[in-house]
Amino acid sequence: MENMPFYGGRSMLKEQVEIIKEAEKKAEALIDEGKSKAREIIRSADDKAREIIEKQQSLLESKLLSYSEEKKREKEKKIEDIGKTSGKAMESLEKKSAGEKISAAAEKVWEDIEKEFFRP
């Protein structure tokens, strides 16, 4: 058996090498296609992430602006309320002061009247 020629051995080996080379080419093509699709998916994900970030930033800016405007309105209302309250307090003080002045003047007039008409 050792001396028997091996028929078809080389051609079968050549055929197997060709099949392997063809499989390697197909595998490389599939790998390249996979890399290309992966880059496309990553690019698309980056675009979507950027879009989401921009939307979040826009919403945040809008909320901050709304919050700022609300706080400004609250501050203005408090200032207005303080103005009304202090105005009423001033008016009350002025009335009280005027009343005290009137009372003091009335007492003075009464004293003058007493001195003039009721002298002992």
Secondary structure, 3 states (H helix, E strand, C coil): CCCCCCCCHHHHHHHHHHHHHHHHHHHHHHHHHHHHHHHHHHHHHHHHHHHHHHHHHHHHHHHHHHHHHHHHHHHHHHHHHHHHHHHHHHHHHHHHHHHHHHHHHHHHHHHHHHHHHCCC
